[in-house]
Amino acid sequence: MEFIQSVKRKTNIDLSLYKEAQMKRRLTALYEKKGCHGFKEYFNLIKNDREQMEEFLDRMTINVSEFFRNQKRWEVLEESVLPRLMKGTKLRVWSAACSTGEEPYTIAMILLKHLKPEQFTIIATDLDKNALQRARTAVYPERSLQEIPESLKKKYFVKDGTRYTLDRRIVECVTFKQQNLLADPFDSHVDLIICRNVLIYFTEEAKTSLYRKFNEALSPGGFLFVGSTEQIFTPSQYGFQSEETFFYRKSNVTG
């Protein structure tokens, strides 16, 4: 498809790695909204217009997130997974495809119950610059806080009308960076990778590549935490072993 090739040349984003039906549905709605009559006309619109290009990138990324989404999984992380990772050295956490920041800020709140800020680092990455800017601003609507424990809500948020501002103590625990998950290199020696509710939008080929790259990025014994619709059915082929539901540990380690 010519549009896919043109976008890749312009942005280095490979739309062929996204599930085709979902991608086409999203893009068709967008170009019709702009009054275009096809993908070629739409690309001519966005290629030299920064605002239109940013809106296109925003539509291609999934910015639906909330604090402590699927709260029981975060309890498993805190009670069963983190004790196996907190072994005296500085803990390195990566929140991949972090959207507007709820996920990395959730892990920051959990870690501060057990560690001092200097005992861990959290890197959070996303393709969408607008989402990252909202994450750094750290002001959220009430719907983002539906699953957060009341004690943490009172401790770390200030309500202003219908919005909630996150305490700077939490914000300062997270470093945000732009990253194309499907094209850019990954860091290494990471203890915990959190990548939830984004892999479902990619093709099987793209997911296979990402699982292997995640495994390479992890330290020995490190964990990958995925979303509740993203269970890996044969984790061993990617170098993982299933430890808890939706948690996968890098294989060939003991303890």
Backbone as CSV, one residue per row, in Angstrom:
resi,resn,N_x,N_y,N_z,CA_x,CA_y,CA_z,C_x,C_y,C_z
1,MET,0.851,-1.196,0.000,0.000,0.000,0.000,0.888,1.248,0.000
2,GLU,0.663,2.126,-0.958,1.534,3.293,-1.137,1.545,4.197,0.095
3,PHE,0.393,4.345,0.751,0.312,5.207,1.935,1.253,4.711,3.033
4,ILE,1.285,3.398,3.261,2.153,2.815,4.288,3.617,3.111,3.981
5,GLN,4.008,2.948,2.716,5.394,3.209,2.323,5.745,4.686,2.479
6,SER,4.813,5.561,2.119,5.055,7.007,2.225,5.215,7.430,3.682
7,VAL,4.355,6.895,4.549,4.432,7.228,5.976,5.751,6.735,6.563
8,LYS,6.178,5.535,6.168,7.433,5.001,6.701,8.620,5.863,6.281
9,ARG,8.638,6.301,5.025,9.732,7.167,4.565,9.739,8.495,5.318
10,LYS,8.559,9.022,5.601,8.448,10.337,6.233,8.697,10.289,7.741
11,THR,8.209,9.234,8.416,8.199,9.221,9.886,8.964,8.058,10.510
12,ASN,9.353,7.070,9.705,9.960,5.821,10.185,8.980,4.972,10.988
13,ILE,7.692,5.242,10.858,6.659,4.421,11.491,6.130,3.439,10.449
14,ASP,6.211,2.149,10.775,5.807,1.102,9.839,4.386,0.648,10.160
15,LEU,3.418,1.192,9.430,2.015,0.867,9.691,1.678,-0.577,9.343
16,SER,2.536,-1.246,8.571,2.268,-2.644,8.226,2.375,-3.553,9.447
17,LEU,2.956,-3.053,10.536,3.083,-3.839,11.763,1.869,-3.689,12.681
18,TYR,0.928,-2.823,12.286,-0.333,-2.684,13.015,-1.383,-3.580,12.357
19,LYS,-2.328,-4.072,13.146,-3.406,-4.876,12.578,-4.166,-4.048,11.545
20,GLU,-4.299,-4.612,10.339,-4.756,-3.832,9.187,-6.169,-3.276,9.356
21,ALA,-7.109,-4.106,9.811,-8.503,-3.660,9.895,-8.650,-2.481,10.851
22,GLN,-7.987,-2.570,12.015,-8.075,-1.487,12.996,-7.429,-0.218,12.459
23,MET,-6.264,-0.370,11.818,-5.555,0.787,11.286,-6.391,1.485,10.214
24,LYS,-6.936,0.710,9.276,-7.716,1.303,8.185,-8.959,2.011,8.714
25,ARG,-9.618,1.397,9.688,-10.832,1.996,10.249,-10.515,3.348,10.892
26,ARG,-9.433,3.390,11.643,-9.054,4.619,12.332,-8.666,5.716,11.336
27,LEU,-7.873,5.329,10.325,-7.385,6.317,9.362,-8.480,6.798,8.413
28,THR,-9.369,5.900,8.030,-10.461,6.302,7.140,-11.342,7.345,7.818
29,ALA,-11.643,7.124,9.095,-12.441,8.098,9.844,-11.723,9.444,9.908
30,LEU,-10.393,9.402,10.033,-9.621,10.637,10.145,-9.583,11.392,8.820
31,TYR,-9.300,10.695,7.709,-9.196,11.438,6.448,-10.568,11.921,5.963
32,GLU,-11.629,11.178,6.285,-12.972,11.659,5.925,-13.324,12.922,6.711
33,LYS,-12.908,12.953,7.966,-13.129,14.134,8.810,-12.427,15.360,8.224
34,LYS,-11.291,15.129,7.546,-10.519,16.228,6.953,-11.013,16.588,5.548
35,GLY,-12.015,15.876,5.056,-12.547,16.164,3.732,-11.747,15.547,2.600
36,CYS,-10.865,14.597,2.926,-10.071,13.927,1.894,-10.867,12.752,1.314
37,HIS,-10.471,12.343,0.107,-11.200,11.276,-0.577,-10.381,9.997,-0.712
38,GLY,-9.272,9.914,-0.019,-8.468,8.702,-0.080,-7.156,8.894,0.655
39,PHE,-6.386,7.805,0.765,-5.134,7.841,1.513,-4.094,8.746,0.847
40,LYS,-4.052,8.764,-0.482,-3.051,9.589,-1.177,-3.288,11.067,-0.908
41,GLU,-4.540,11.478,-1.010,-4.873,12.883,-0.747,-4.584,13.240,0.708
42,TYR,-4.859,12.302,1.612,-4.614,12.559,3.028,-3.119,12.697,3.313
43,PHE,-2.286,11.847,2.691,-0.845,11.965,2.916,-0.322,13.307,2.410
44,ASN,-0.832,13.768,1.275,-0.421,15.079,0.757,-0.785,16.197,1.733
45,LEU,-1.868,15.994,2.483,-2.279,16.980,3.486,-1.319,17.008,4.668
46,ILE,-0.939,15.821,5.155,-0.176,15.769,6.410,1.329,15.920,6.228
47,LYS,1.850,15.655,5.031,3.310,15.540,4.897,4.045,16.856,5.139
48,ASN,3.394,17.987,4.867,4.062,19.276,5.058,3.371,20.155,6.098
49,ASP,2.461,19.569,6.860,1.710,20.330,7.866,1.950,19.682,9.227
50,ARG,2.717,20.353,10.066,3.126,19.756,11.346,1.924,19.411,12.228
51,GLU,0.948,20.312,12.299,-0.216,20.055,13.157,-1.015,18.850,12.671
52,GLN,-1.193,18.760,11.348,-1.926,17.622,10.790,-1.160,16.320,11.022
53,MET,0.170,16.374,10.902,0.986,15.187,11.136,0.892,14.745,12.594
54,GLU,0.912,15.700,13.516,0.820,15.345,14.934,-0.545,14.747,15.267
55,GLU,-1.592,15.258,14.620,-2.920,14.676,14.843,-2.975,13.244,14.309
56,PHE,-2.342,13.025,13.160,-2.264,11.670,12.599,-1.538,10.727,13.559
57,LEU,-0.381,11.153,14.082,0.383,10.316,15.011,-0.408,10.058,16.288
58,ASP,-1.134,11.072,16.740,-1.949,10.926,17.940,-3.038,9.876,17.725
59,ARG,-3.627,9.867,16.528,-4.688,8.903,16.228,-4.139,7.480,16.107
60,MET,-2.882,7.359,15.676,-2.295,6.031,15.504,-1.835,5.418,16.817
61,THR,-1.741,6.216,17.862,-1.351,5.685,19.166,-2.582,5.604,20.052
62,ILE,-2.533,4.726,21.026,-3.704,4.427,21.851,-3.516,5.086,23.213
63,ASN,-4.260,6.152,23.478,-4.056,6.912,24.706,-5.200,6.706,25.699
64,VAL,-5.491,5.457,25.990,-6.501,5.131,26.993,-5.775,4.495,28.169
65,SER,-5.785,5.166,29.299,-5.037,4.659,30.440,-5.685,5.142,31.724
66,GLU,-5.343,4.496,32.833,-5.806,4.947,34.140,-4.870,4.395,35.204
67,PHE,-4.904,4.999,36.369,-4.061,4.543,37.469,-4.566,3.191,37.988
68,PHE,-3.632,2.292,38.285,-3.943,0.976,38.855,-4.980,0.219,38.016
69,ARG,-4.867,0.322,36.694,-5.791,-0.405,35.813,-5.651,-1.906,36.055
70,ASN,-6.778,-2.607,36.248,-6.777,-4.015,36.670,-6.011,-4.145,37.988
71,GLN,-6.580,-3.577,39.026,-5.881,-3.384,40.302,-5.296,-4.669,40.888
72,LYS,-5.972,-5.798,40.709,-5.470,-7.061,41.266,-4.091,-7.417,40.707
73,ARG,-3.844,-7.067,39.453,-2.529,-7.362,38.852,-1.432,-6.543,39.524
74,TRP,-1.748,-5.306,39.887,-0.762,-4.471,40.578,-0.485,-5.003,41.982
75,GLU,-1.493,-5.605,42.600,-1.278,-6.232,43.908,-0.323,-7.418,43.783
76,VAL,-0.493,-8.206,42.717,0.431,-9.324,42.475,1.844,-8.792,42.253
77,LEU,1.947,-7.713,41.492,3.264,-7.109,41.258,3.924,-6.725,42.580
78,GLU,3.168,-6.047,43.439,3.741,-5.568,44.698,4.070,-6.711,45.656
79,GLU,3.193,-7.700,45.730,3.340,-8.734,46.753,4.219,-9.909,46.318
80,SER,4.216,-10.231,45.010,4.913,-11.438,44.559,6.124,-11.179,43.669
81,VAL,6.050,-10.142,42.839,7.115,-9.910,41.862,8.199,-8.982,42.405
82,LEU,7.806,-7.840,42.934,8.808,-6.869,43.393,9.754,-7.418,44.460
83,PRO,9.277,-8.224,45.430,10.229,-8.757,46.411,11.358,-9.570,45.778
84,ARG,11.124,-10.140,44.614,12.150,-10.930,43.931,13.108,-10.044,43.144
85,LEU,12.726,-8.790,42.949,13.572,-7.867,42.196,14.346,-6.898,43.088
86,MET,13.834,-6.653,44.293,14.475,-5.690,45.197,15.547,-6.403,46.013
87,LYS,16.758,-6.406,45.477,17.840,-7.173,46.102,19.047,-6.308,46.427
88,GLY,18.798,-5.047,46.717,19.888,-4.192,47.173,20.472,-3.285,46.117
89,THR,20.449,-3.720,44.849,20.951,-2.857,43.787,19.832,-1.942,43.308
90,LYS,20.195,-0.902,42.578,19.203,0.058,42.098,18.263,-0.610,41.103
91,LEU,16.971,-0.494,41.348,15.956,-1.143,40.520,15.685,-0.293,39.280
92,ARG,15.719,-0.943,38.108,15.485,-0.239,36.839,14.167,-0.703,36.231
93,VAL,13.235,0.248,36.060,11.901,-0.046,35.539,11.698,0.722,34.239
94,TRP,11.078,0.051,33.264,10.737,0.697,31.999,9.247,0.506,31.736
95,SER,8.524,1.613,31.615,7.117,1.594,31.209,7.075,1.910,29.722
96,ALA,6.829,0.878,28.900,6.855,1.015,27.440,5.459,1.338,26.924
97,ALA,5.372,2.281,25.979,4.079,2.755,25.471,3.232,3.260,26.640
98,CYS,3.781,4.252,27.341,3.226,4.698,28.630,2.035,5.629,28.496
99,SER,1.704,6.062,27.277,0.569,6.950,27.050,0.713,8.227,27.885
100,THR,-0.313,8.587,28.643,-0.319,9.862,29.364,0.212,9.749,30.796
101,GLY,0.886,8.644,31.111,1.673,8.577,32.340,1.075,7.862,33.532
102,GLU,-0.186,7.444,33.436,-0.803,6.808,34.602,-0.051,5.556,35.047
103,GLU,0.429,4.790,34.077,1.100,3.521,34.406,2.441,3.726,35.123
104,PRO,3.367,4.530,34.586,4.621,4.729,35.324,4.421,5.419,36.670
105,TYR,3.434,6.306,36.755,3.172,6.934,38.050,2.586,5.930,39.044
106,THR,1.842,4.952,38.550,1.330,3.894,39.428,2.484,3.107,40.044
107,ILE,3.443,2.700,39.213,4.570,1.930,39.754,5.409,2.796,40.691
108,ALA,5.492,4.095,40.425,6.233,4.989,41.326,5.589,5.025,42.711
109,MET,4.258,5.104,42.755,3.553,5.112,44.047,3.795,3.817,44.816
110,ILE,3.809,2.703,44.085,4.050,1.410,44.733,5.481,1.333,45.259
111,LEU,6.438,1.734,44.439,7.843,1.622,44.843,8.167,2.513,46.039
112,LEU,7.541,3.683,46.116,7.831,4.586,47.233,7.322,4.050,48.574
113,LYS,6.499,3.016,48.540,6.081,2.357,49.782,7.195,1.477,50.340
114,HIS,8.164,1.124,49.483,9.195,0.157,49.871,10.625,0.679,49.723
115,LEU,10.818,1.679,48.867,12.159,2.159,48.552,12.217,3.680,48.608
116,LYS,13.431,4.201,48.721,13.650,5.635,48.597,13.799,5.982,47.111
117,PRO,13.517,7.227,46.719,13.599,7.590,45.295,14.949,7.281,44.657
118,GLU,16.022,7.399,45.425,17.348,7.144,44.858,17.637,5.654,44.667
119,GLN,16.725,4.789,45.116,16.941,3.346,44.991,16.300,2.748,43.735
120,PHE,15.672,3.582,42.908,15.075,3.064,41.674,15.046,4.150,40.604
121,THR,14.960,3.706,39.346,14.735,4.619,38.225,13.556,4.091,37.413
122,ILE,12.741,5.008,36.920,11.622,4.653,36.047,11.753,5.461,34.762
123,ILE,11.930,4.760,33.649,11.917,5.382,32.327,10.568,5.059,31.693
124,ALA,9.911,6.060,31.138,8.611,5.858,30.495,8.684,6.400,29.074
125,THR,8.293,5.579,28.101,8.431,5.968,26.698,7.106,5.832,25.953
126,ASP,6.950,6.681,24.937,5.780,6.593,24.069,6.111,7.264,22.743
127,LEU,5.396,6.885,21.710,5.576,7.481,20.390,4.985,8.885,20.313
128,ASP,3.919,9.115,21.056,3.092,10.316,20.923,3.623,11.458,21.798
129,LYS,4.137,12.505,21.167,4.687,13.645,21.912,3.618,14.357,22.734
130,ASN,2.394,14.434,22.207,1.320,15.102,22.945,0.969,14.337,24.218
131,ALA,0.945,13.009,24.118,0.675,12.193,25.308,1.773,12.378,26.346
132,LEU,3.019,12.427,25.893,4.138,12.615,26.821,4.070,13.976,27.511
133,GLN,3.645,14.989,26.773,3.515,16.313,27.387,2.428,16.306,28.455
134,ARG,1.322,15.627,28.178,0.262,15.523,29.190,0.758,14.740,30.403
135,ALA,1.588,13.731,30.150,2.150,12.948,31.254,3.024,13.822,32.149
136,ARG,3.852,14.646,31.537,4.737,15.520,32.328,3.935,16.559,33.113
137,THR,2.824,17.019,32.534,1.969,17.994,33.226,1.300,17.360,34.440
138,ALA,0.905,16.089,34.308,0.396,15.274,35.430,-0.866,15.848,36.067
139,VAL,-1.811,16.250,35.213,-3.138,16.673,35.669,-4.151,15.761,34.981
140,TYR,-5.039,15.139,35.782,-5.873,14.058,35.255,-7.356,14.246,35.570
141,PRO,-8.227,13.738,34.678,-9.664,13.739,34.965,-10.000,12.654,35.987
142,GLU,-11.161,12.777,36.587,-11.553,11.841,37.642,-11.610,10.397,37.150
143,ARG,-11.976,10.190,35.880,-12.096,8.817,35.370,-10.767,8.065,35.409
144,SER,-9.642,8.791,35.378,-8.332,8.135,35.426,-8.012,7.582,36.811
145,LEU,-8.764,8.035,37.821,-8.460,7.669,39.210,-9.451,6.665,39.786
146,GLN,-10.258,6.040,38.943,-11.339,5.189,39.442,-10.847,3.990,40.244
147,GLU,-9.683,3.446,39.894,-9.212,2.227,40.560,-8.111,2.480,41.587
148,ILE,-7.719,3.717,41.765,-6.617,3.995,42.683,-7.078,3.831,44.134
149,PRO,-6.286,3.186,44.992,-6.659,3.076,46.410,-6.877,4.462,47.022
150,GLU,-7.894,4.577,47.845,-8.273,5.875,48.403,-7.127,6.515,49.189
151,SER,-6.348,5.693,49.891,-5.245,6.238,50.690,-4.210,6.931,49.806
152,LEU,-3.925,6.351,48.641,-2.951,6.951,47.728,-3.537,8.176,47.023
153,LYS,-4.820,8.125,46.755,-5.494,9.279,46.140,-5.399,10.495,47.063
154,LYS,-5.635,10.271,48.349,-5.561,11.372,49.321,-4.122,11.848,49.513
155,LYS,-3.182,10.923,49.449,-1.784,11.250,49.723,-1.124,12.021,48.585
156,TYR,-1.474,11.673,47.337,-0.689,12.169,46.211,-1.440,13.056,45.215
157,PHE,-2.721,13.329,45.439,-3.470,14.144,44.480,-4.145,15.325,45.163
158,VAL,-4.189,16.446,44.434,-4.932,17.627,44.877,-6.034,17.880,43.856
159,LYS,-7.272,17.949,44.334,-8.405,18.156,43.434,-8.587,19.638,43.145
160,ASP,-8.803,19.946,41.856,-9.066,21.319,41.431,-10.226,21.270,40.447
161,GLY,-11.421,21.495,40.939,-12.612,21.361,40.102,-12.834,19.899,39.751
162,THR,-12.804,19.597,38.453,-12.992,18.208,38.012,-11.660,17.529,37.692
163,ARG,-10.550,18.207,37.965,-9.226,17.673,37.624,-8.432,17.383,38.895
164,TYR,-7.469,16.481,38.754,-6.616,16.099,39.878,-5.151,16.286,39.483
165,THR,-4.416,17.025,40.309,-2.997,17.267,40.056,-2.159,16.324,40.913
166,LEU,-1.221,15.646,40.263,-0.379,14.667,40.944,0.776,15.358,41.662
167,ASP,1.088,14.868,42.843,2.172,15.395,43.675,3.509,15.317,42.925
168,ARG,4.307,16.382,43.033,5.592,16.423,42.326,6.555,15.347,42.825
169,ARG,6.363,14.849,44.036,7.229,13.768,44.529,7.119,12.538,43.632
170,ILE,5.930,12.287,43.108,5.731,11.157,42.200,6.217,11.510,40.799
171,VAL,5.871,12.700,40.334,6.255,13.129,38.982,7.772,13.063,38.807
172,GLU,8.505,13.478,39.835,9.966,13.527,39.734,10.622,12.148,39.748
173,CYS,9.851,11.112,40.013,10.387,9.744,39.983,10.482,9.180,38.563
174,VAL,9.843,9.849,37.598,9.713,9.283,36.253,10.386,10.184,35.224
175,THR,11.155,9.571,34.321,11.753,10.277,33.189,11.040,9.835,31.914
176,PHE,10.473,10.792,31.185,9.727,10.481,29.964,10.588,10.735,28.727
177,LYS,10.470,9.827,27.755,11.210,9.953,26.499,10.322,9.511,25.340
178,GLN,10.516,10.141,24.181,9.808,9.679,22.989,10.525,8.464,22.417
179,GLN,9.752,7.470,22.010,10.333,6.258,21.433,9.324,5.570,20.521
180,ASN,9.808,5.135,19.368,9.024,4.281,18.478,9.340,2.841,18.852
181,LEU,8.410,2.190,19.510,8.625,0.845,20.038,8.983,-0.150,18.937
182,LEU,8.490,0.091,17.730,8.687,-0.856,16.635,9.955,-0.596,15.826
183,ALA,10.661,0.493,16.125,11.830,0.827,15.305,13.070,1.210,16.104
184,ASP,12.895,1.836,17.259,14.041,2.367,17.998,14.699,1.293,18.867
185,PRO,16.000,1.458,19.176,16.681,0.496,20.061,16.155,0.583,21.486
186,PHE,16.310,-0.508,22.227,15.875,-0.571,23.623,17.081,-0.421,24.551
187,ASP,16.827,0.068,25.767,17.853,0.038,26.808,18.109,-1.414,27.217
188,SER,19.136,-1.612,28.022,19.436,-2.959,28.519,19.524,-2.934,30.042
189,HIS,19.665,-4.116,30.633,19.802,-4.271,32.086,18.596,-3.703,32.838
190,VAL,17.409,-3.926,32.275,16.167,-3.490,32.909,15.646,-4.628,33.788
191,ASP,15.160,-4.297,34.977,14.656,-5.323,35.897,13.176,-5.632,35.677
192,LEU,12.407,-4.611,35.306,10.966,-4.780,35.111,10.526,-3.953,33.912
193,ILE,9.906,-4.624,32.934,9.302,-3.929,31.792,7.789,-4.049,31.919
194,ILE,7.110,-2.917,31.870,5.646,-2.892,31.894,5.182,-2.437,30.517
195,CYS,4.492,-3.319,29.803,3.957,-2.975,28.484,2.565,-3.583,28.401
196,ARG,1.556,-2.785,28.693,0.199,-3.302,28.861,-0.776,-2.622,27.901
197,ASN,-1.620,-3.449,27.290,-2.732,-2.962,26.472,-2.287,-2.177,25.242
198,VAL,-1.142,-2.572,24.683,-0.716,-1.989,23.407,-0.380,-3.083,22.397
199,LEU,0.128,-4.221,22.879,0.533,-5.300,21.975,-0.644,-5.854,21.173
200,ILE,-1.849,-5.727,21.705,-3.033,-6.244,21.005,-3.284,-5.530,19.679
201,TYR,-2.663,-4.366,19.478,-2.885,-3.614,18.242,-1.884,-3.973,17.148
202,PHE,-0.900,-4.830,17.476,0.154,-5.158,16.525,-0.078,-6.525,15.889
203,THR,0.542,-6.727,14.732,0.480,-8.026,14.065,1.264,-9.060,14.865
204,GLU,1.048,-10.340,14.553,1.783,-11.407,15.233,3.289,-11.274,14.981
205,GLU,3.646,-10.872,13.770,5.065,-10.675,13.438,5.686,-9.596,14.321
206,ALA,4.975,-8.489,14.488,5.485,-7.395,15.315,5.590,-7.825,16.775
207,LYS,4.585,-8.551,17.264,4.613,-9.011,18.658,5.788,-9.955,18.905
208,THR,6.031,-10.867,17.963,7.156,-11.798,18.102,8.472,-11.039,18.237
209,SER,8.655,-10.040,17.390,9.871,-9.230,17.445,9.987,-8.498,18.779
210,LEU,8.884,-7.934,19.252,8.910,-7.177,20.505,9.195,-8.074,21.704
211,TYR,8.581,-9.251,21.752,8.837,-10.159,22.874,10.325,-10.498,22.961
212,ARG,10.944,-10.741,21.817,12.370,-11.093,21.814,13.227,-9.903,22.234
213,LYS,12.853,-8.710,21.761,13.609,-7.512,22.142,13.419,-7.184,23.625
214,PHE,12.219,-7.396,24.137,11.995,-7.202,25.572,12.878,-8.149,26.378
215,ASN,12.949,-9.397,25.931,13.774,-10.379,26.639,15.239,-9.946,26.665
216,GLU,15.729,-9.455,25.532,17.120,-8.999,25.459,17.363,-7.792,26.361
217,ALA,16.344,-6.956,26.532,16.498,-5.739,27.340,16.528,-6.031,28.836
218,LEU,15.989,-7.176,29.239,15.887,-7.496,30.665,17.201,-8.022,31.237
219,SER,17.437,-7.703,32.496,18.525,-8.323,33.247,18.159,-9.774,33.542
220,PRO,19.131,-10.621,33.873,18.805,-11.992,34.283,17.786,-11.990,35.428
221,GLY,16.711,-12.747,35.256,15.673,-12.807,36.279,14.668,-11.681,36.219
222,GLY,14.811,-10.791,35.220,13.883,-9.675,35.093,12.506,-10.117,34.631
223,PHE,11.512,-9.237,34.825,10.117,-9.567,34.532,9.533,-8.652,33.458
224,LEU,8.653,-9.242,32.633,7.794,-8.508,31.701,6.362,-8.610,32.214
225,PHE,5.683,-7.467,32.331,4.307,-7.383,32.831,3.438,-6.894,31.678
226,VAL,2.489,-7.743,31.217,1.654,-7.398,30.061,0.200,-7.214,30.486
227,GLY,-0.631,-6.780,29.531,-2.030,-6.486,29.819,-2.894,-7.730,29.922
228,SER,-4.122,-7.528,30.394,-5.004,-8.654,30.708,-5.581,-9.337,29.473
229,THR,-5.348,-8.785,28.284,-5.773,-9.452,27.041,-4.562,-9.877,26.216
230,GLU,-3.385,-9.931,26.844,-2.145,-10.131,26.090,-1.320,-11.314,26.589
231,GLN,-1.994,-12.333,27.076,-1.291,-13.505,27.586,-0.410,-14.124,26.497
232,ILE,0.819,-14.480,26.866,1.749,-15.126,25.932,1.593,-16.637,26.102
233,PHE,1.132,-17.322,25.061,0.765,-18.729,25.211,1.964,-19.675,25.139
234,THR,3.025,-19.271,24.461,4.242,-20.099,24.428,5.439,-19.214,24.777
235,PRO,5.529,-18.793,26.037,6.578,-17.835,26.415,7.994,-18.363,26.221
236,SER,8.170,-19.691,26.281,9.521,-20.249,26.178,10.176,-19.940,24.833
237,GLN,9.377,-19.779,23.772,9.973,-19.500,22.469,10.569,-18.096,22.394
238,TYR,10.231,-17.253,23.365,10.795,-15.902,23.423,11.796,-15.750,24.571
239,GLY,12.099,-16.859,25.253,13.057,-16.803,26.351,12.446,-16.451,27.691
240,PHE,11.121,-16.664,27.831,10.430,-16.359,29.089,9.854,-17.618,29.716
241,GLN,9.594,-17.519,31.015,8.793,-18.525,31.700,7.684,-17.797,32.454
242,SER,6.491,-18.380,32.450,5.354,-17.761,33.120,5.477,-17.965,34.625
243,GLU,5.388,-16.878,35.386,5.529,-16.951,36.845,4.195,-16.696,37.541
244,GLU,3.522,-15.645,37.139,2.185,-15.302,37.614,1.385,-14.954,36.358
245,THR,0.067,-14.909,36.462,-0.731,-14.564,35.291,-0.362,-13.161,34.809
246,PHE,0.056,-13.083,33.546,0.460,-11.841,32.874,1.832,-11.326,33.318
247,PHE,2.594,-12.160,34.027,3.977,-11.835,34.381,4.891,-12.921,33.825
248,TYR,5.942,-12.497,33.127,6.853,-13.443,32.489,8.284,-13.111,32.887
249,ARG,8.985,-14.140,33.367,10.350,-13.937,33.849,11.356,-14.416,32.819
250,LYS,12.427,-13.672,32.668,13.487,-14.086,31.757,14.030,-15.436,32.199
251,SER,14.116,-16.374,31.274,14.424,-17.773,31.596,15.890,-17.988,31.946
252,ASN,16.182,-19.251,32.285,17.546,-19.714,32.571,18.146,-19.061,33.802
253,VAL,17.283,-18.821,34.793,17.765,-18.296,36.065,17.131,-19.105,37.179
254,THR,17.724,-19.041,38.336,17.152,-19.700,39.504,16.824,-18.656,40.541
255,GLY,15.949,-19.013,41.477,15.621,-18.087,42.556,14.304,-17.415,42.351
